[in-house]
Amino acid sequence: MQLSPLLFQRSGQLRLAHSEDISLERQLWRCPSEKMKLREWKRCDSRTLAHLVPLPRQAIAILEDLYPLTGPTGPIFRSISKRSEATRYELCS
C-alpha cells in the first residue's frame, strides 16, 4: 500500500476509491460523503460535502501505473473476495 502514506487517508476510504472520483489532470481525489466514516444521518445528508484530497506527483505516478489494470471506471482496488467492499459498508441510497 504505497498510496496510504502519501495521501493520509483512512484505509477504508482508500479501498473504496473509484476511478471516477480521481482526476489526474486536476491532481485531485474527490471522496464522496457516502464513502466517509461519518454518522449515518450525516452520511445520508445531501448537504454533506465531498472531501477533496490533493494528489502529490508520486501518487499520480502510482495511479497512472494502475490505470491499465483497473480501467477508467470502477474501484481502483478490486476485491478478490466474494463479498465486495460496497456490501461491507452500507451506502446510502
ABEGO torsion letter per residue (X at the ends): XAAAAAAGBBAAAAAABBAAABBAAAGBBBBBAAABBBBAAAAABAABBBBBBBBBAAAAAAAAAAAAAAEABEBABBBABABBAAAABBBBX
